Amino acid sequence: MVGETIVVLGAAMWLPWPDMAAWVLATGAALFIIGRMAGSDGDGQKAADRLSTPVVRHLYRQRILSYILLTLAAVAIHLPAGFYFGIYMRRSMWLVPFIAFVVIEVYTAFRLPAATKK
């Protein structure tokens, strides 16, 4: 719960304080990913205990993709504007993987409880 709050705080701080927001977002992303990968999802049951159906396994793979996207957003928020790998990246380019992370995370947050009850 702490990691999620710090991630949201870091994203909200980006416009007024972009330098501080980069470090807050990176710290929150690290706490969020470590908390989700190492522990349970909040209901006391480990994630590996629920991988019973192909749908649940697919949703957990989508969550891992969202963690990778959050890591990319945390790295991209630190980069200044310029060319990287032949692509011109603006200062706000970190929002693309971050929004993809949010969409996948919200989707799996609603879909996983329904899939595990079946």
ChimeraX commands (.cxc) that place a marker at each C-alpha (Angstrom):
marker #1 position 0.00,0.00,0.00 radius 0.5
marker #1 position 2.88,2.37,0.70 radius 0.5
marker #1 position 4.46,1.79,-2.72 radius 0.5
marker #1 position 1.24,2.56,-4.57 radius 0.5
marker #1 position 0.79,5.81,-2.64 radius 0.5
marker #1 position 4.36,6.92,-3.34 radius 0.5
marker #1 position 3.99,6.12,-7.06 radius 0.5
marker #1 position 0.84,8.25,-7.29 radius 0.5
marker #1 position 2.51,11.02,-5.28 radius 0.5
marker #1 position 5.54,10.97,-7.60 radius 0.5
marker #1 position 3.35,11.17,-10.70 radius 0.5
marker #1 position 1.35,14.06,-9.21 radius 0.5
marker #1 position 4.52,15.96,-8.28 radius 0.5
marker #1 position 5.89,15.90,-11.84 radius 0.5
marker #1 position 4.57,19.27,-13.01 radius 0.5
marker #1 position 5.54,21.46,-10.04 radius 0.5
marker #1 position 8.75,19.65,-9.02 radius 0.5
marker #1 position 10.02,17.41,-11.84 radius 0.5
marker #1 position 13.41,16.62,-10.31 radius 0.5
marker #1 position 12.01,15.57,-6.96 radius 0.5
marker #1 position 9.15,13.70,-8.63 radius 0.5
marker #1 position 11.61,11.54,-10.55 radius 0.5
marker #1 position 13.19,10.22,-7.37 radius 0.5
marker #1 position 9.87,9.84,-5.56 radius 0.5
marker #1 position 8.43,7.87,-8.50 radius 0.5
marker #1 position 11.51,5.64,-8.70 radius 0.5
marker #1 position 11.38,4.93,-4.97 radius 0.5
marker #1 position 7.67,4.20,-5.10 radius 0.5
marker #1 position 8.11,1.94,-8.12 radius 0.5
marker #1 position 10.80,-0.06,-6.33 radius 0.5
marker #1 position 8.67,-0.45,-3.20 radius 0.5
marker #1 position 5.59,-1.32,-5.25 radius 0.5
marker #1 position 7.30,-3.97,-7.38 radius 0.5
marker #1 position 9.20,-5.55,-4.47 radius 0.5
marker #1 position 6.04,-5.62,-2.37 radius 0.5
marker #1 position 3.97,-7.23,-5.10 radius 0.5
marker #1 position 6.58,-9.77,-6.21 radius 0.5
marker #1 position 7.71,-10.84,-2.74 radius 0.5
marker #1 position 4.46,-10.82,-0.82 radius 0.5
marker #1 position 0.82,-11.49,-1.20 radius 0.5
marker #1 position -1.72,-9.28,-2.92 radius 0.5
marker #1 position -3.29,-8.23,0.35 radius 0.5
marker #1 position -5.58,-11.16,1.04 radius 0.5
marker #1 position -2.99,-13.27,2.85 radius 0.5
marker #1 position -2.60,-15.78,0.05 radius 0.5
marker #1 position 0.62,-16.02,-1.94 radius 0.5
marker #1 position 0.39,-15.38,-5.67 radius 0.5
marker #1 position 1.89,-18.77,-6.54 radius 0.5
marker #1 position -0.92,-20.55,-4.68 radius 0.5
marker #1 position -3.52,-19.14,-7.05 radius 0.5
marker #1 position -1.98,-20.05,-10.41 radius 0.5
marker #1 position -4.54,-22.75,-11.02 radius 0.5
marker #1 position -6.16,-21.79,-14.32 radius 0.5
marker #1 position -4.74,-20.48,-17.59 radius 0.5
marker #1 position -6.72,-17.25,-17.18 radius 0.5
marker #1 position -5.10,-16.51,-13.82 radius 0.5
marker #1 position -1.64,-17.31,-15.18 radius 0.5
marker #1 position -2.28,-14.97,-18.11 radius 0.5
marker #1 position -3.36,-12.17,-15.78 radius 0.5
marker #1 position -0.23,-12.58,-13.66 radius 0.5
marker #1 position 1.90,-12.40,-16.81 radius 0.5
marker #1 position 0.12,-9.16,-17.68 radius 0.5
marker #1 position 0.98,-7.86,-14.21 radius 0.5
marker #1 position 4.64,-8.70,-14.77 radius 0.5
marker #1 position 4.47,-6.72,-18.03 radius 0.5
marker #1 position 3.01,-3.80,-16.08 radius 0.5
marker #1 position 5.92,-3.97,-13.61 radius 0.5
marker #1 position 8.35,-3.76,-16.54 radius 0.5
marker #1 position 6.46,-0.74,-17.89 radius 0.5
marker #1 position 6.59,0.96,-14.49 radius 0.5
marker #1 position 10.35,0.38,-14.37 radius 0.5
marker #1 position 10.69,1.92,-17.85 radius 0.5
marker #1 position 8.64,4.92,-16.73 radius 0.5
marker #1 position 10.83,5.35,-13.65 radius 0.5
marker #1 position 13.94,5.33,-15.85 radius 0.5
marker #1 position 12.42,7.58,-18.53 radius 0.5
marker #1 position 11.36,10.27,-16.04 radius 0.5
marker #1 position 15.06,10.82,-15.22 radius 0.5
marker #1 position 16.09,11.33,-18.86 radius 0.5
marker #1 position 16.42,14.84,-20.29 radius 0.5
marker #1 position 14.90,15.64,-23.67 radius 0.5
marker #1 position 17.01,14.37,-26.54 radius 0.5
marker #1 position 17.69,11.48,-28.89 radius 0.5
marker #1 position 17.83,7.98,-27.41 radius 0.5
marker #1 position 18.24,4.94,-29.67 radius 0.5
marker #1 position 17.44,7.13,-32.69 radius 0.5
marker #1 position 14.14,8.38,-31.25 radius 0.5
marker #1 position 13.60,11.91,-30.03 radius 0.5
marker #1 position 12.14,11.72,-26.54 radius 0.5
marker #1 position 10.47,14.68,-24.93 radius 0.5
marker #1 position 10.58,15.34,-21.22 radius 0.5
marker #1 position 7.05,13.94,-20.85 radius 0.5
marker #1 position 7.74,10.66,-22.68 radius 0.5
marker #1 position 7.70,8.76,-19.37 radius 0.5
marker #1 position 3.91,9.10,-19.39 radius 0.5
marker #1 position 3.52,6.56,-22.22 radius 0.5
marker #1 position 4.75,3.50,-20.26 radius 0.5
marker #1 position 3.23,4.89,-17.06 radius 0.5
marker #1 position -0.26,5.14,-18.56 radius 0.5
marker #1 position 0.10,1.64,-20.03 radius 0.5
marker #1 position 1.11,0.43,-16.55 radius 0.5
marker #1 position -1.96,2.07,-14.99 radius 0.5
marker #1 position -4.34,0.57,-17.56 radius 0.5
marker #1 position -2.95,-2.96,-17.14 radius 0.5
marker #1 position -2.83,-2.67,-13.34 radius 0.5
marker #1 position -6.44,-1.47,-13.08 radius 0.5
marker #1 position -7.61,-4.18,-15.48 radius 0.5
marker #1 position -5.88,-6.97,-13.56 radius 0.5
marker #1 position -6.99,-5.53,-10.20 radius 0.5
marker #1 position -10.62,-6.01,-11.21 radius 0.5
marker #1 position -10.18,-9.17,-13.25 radius 0.5
marker #1 position -8.02,-11.25,-10.86 radius 0.5
marker #1 position -10.52,-11.50,-7.97 radius 0.5
marker #1 position -13.22,-12.62,-10.38 radius 0.5
marker #1 position -10.93,-15.18,-12.01 radius 0.5
marker #1 position -9.71,-16.64,-8.71 radius 0.5
marker #1 position -13.24,-17.11,-7.34 radius 0.5
marker #1 position -14.22,-19.41,-10.20 radius 0.5
marker link #1:1,2 radius 0.2
marker link #1:2,3 radius 0.2
marker link #1:3,4 radius 0.2
marker link #1:4,5 radius 0.2
marker link #1:5,6 radius 0.2
marker link #1:6,7 radius 0.2
marker link #1:7,8 radius 0.2
marker link #1:8,9 radius 0.2
marker link #1:9,10 radius 0.2
marker link #1:10,11 radius 0.2
marker link #1:11,12 radius 0.2
marker link #1:12,13 radius 0.2
marker link #1:13,14 radius 0.2
marker link #1:14,15 radius 0.2
marker link #1:15,16 radius 0.2
marker link #1:16,17 radius 0.2
marker link #1:17,18 radius 0.2
marker link #1:18,19 radius 0.2
marker link #1:19,20 radius 0.2
marker link #1:20,21 radius 0.2
marker link #1:21,22 radius 0.2
marker link #1:22,23 radius 0.2
marker link #1:23,24 radius 0.2
marker link #1:24,25 radius 0.2
marker link #1:25,26 radius 0.2
marker link #1:26,27 radius 0.2
marker link #1:27,28 radius 0.2
marker link #1:28,29 radius 0.2
marker link #1:29,30 radius 0.2
marker link #1:30,31 radius 0.2
marker link #1:31,32 radius 0.2
marker link #1:32,33 radius 0.2
marker link #1:33,34 radius 0.2
marker link #1:34,35 radius 0.2
marker link #1:35,36 radius 0.2
marker link #1:36,37 radius 0.2
marker link #1:37,38 radius 0.2
marker link #1:38,39 radius 0.2
marker link #1:39,40 radius 0.2
marker link #1:40,41 radius 0.2
marker link #1:41,42 radius 0.2
marker link #1:42,43 radius 0.2
marker link #1:43,44 radius 0.2
marker link #1:44,45 radius 0.2
marker link #1:45,46 radius 0.2
marker link #1:46,47 radius 0.2
marker link #1:47,48 radius 0.2
marker link #1:48,49 radius 0.2
marker link #1:49,50 radius 0.2
marker link #1:50,51 radius 0.2
marker link #1:51,52 radius 0.2
marker link #1:52,53 radius 0.2
marker link #1:53,54 radius 0.2
marker link #1:54,55 radius 0.2
marker link #1:55,56 radius 0.2
marker link #1:56,57 radius 0.2
marker link #1:57,58 radius 0.2
marker link #1:58,59 radius 0.2
marker link #1:59,60 radius 0.2
marker link #1:60,61 radius 0.2
marker link #1:61,62 radius 0.2
marker link #1:62,63 radius 0.2
marker link #1:63,64 radius 0.2
marker link #1:64,65 radius 0.2
marker link #1:65,66 radius 0.2
marker link #1:66,67 radius 0.2
marker link #1:67,68 radius 0.2
marker link #1:68,69 radius 0.2
marker link #1:69,70 radius 0.2
marker link #1:70,71 radius 0.2
marker link #1:71,72 radius 0.2
marker link #1:72,73 radius 0.2
marker link #1:73,74 radius 0.2
marker link #1:74,75 radius 0.2
marker link #1:75,76 radius 0.2
marker link #1:76,77 radius 0.2
marker link #1:77,78 radius 0.2
marker link #1:78,79 radius 0.2
marker link #1:79,80 radius 0.2
marker link #1:80,81 radius 0.2
marker link #1:81,82 radius 0.2
marker link #1:82,83 radius 0.2
marker link #1:83,84 radius 0.2
marker link #1:84,85 radius 0.2
marker link #1:85,86 radius 0.2
marker link #1:86,87 radius 0.2
marker link #1:87,88 radius 0.2
marker link #1:88,89 radius 0.2
marker link #1:89,90 radius 0.2
marker link #1:90,91 radius 0.2
marker link #1:91,92 radius 0.2
marker link #1:92,93 radius 0.2
marker link #1:93,94 radius 0.2
marker link #1:94,95 radius 0.2
marker link #1:95,96 radius 0.2
marker link #1:96,97 radius 0.2
marker link #1:97,98 radius 0.2
marker link #1:98,99 radius 0.2
marker link #1:99,100 radius 0.2
marker link #1:100,101 radius 0.2
marker link #1:101,102 radius 0.2
marker link #1:102,103 radius 0.2
marker link #1:103,104 radius 0.2
marker link #1:104,105 radius 0.2
marker link #1:105,106 radius 0.2
marker link #1:106,107 radius 0.2
marker link #1:107,108 radius 0.2
marker link #1:108,109 radius 0.2
marker link #1:109,110 radius 0.2
marker link #1:110,111 radius 0.2
marker link #1:111,112 radius 0.2
marker link #1:112,113 radius 0.2
marker link #1:113,114 radius 0.2
marker link #1:114,115 radius 0.2
marker link #1:115,116 radius 0.2
marker link #1:116,117 radius 0.2
marker link #1:117,118 radius 0.2
view
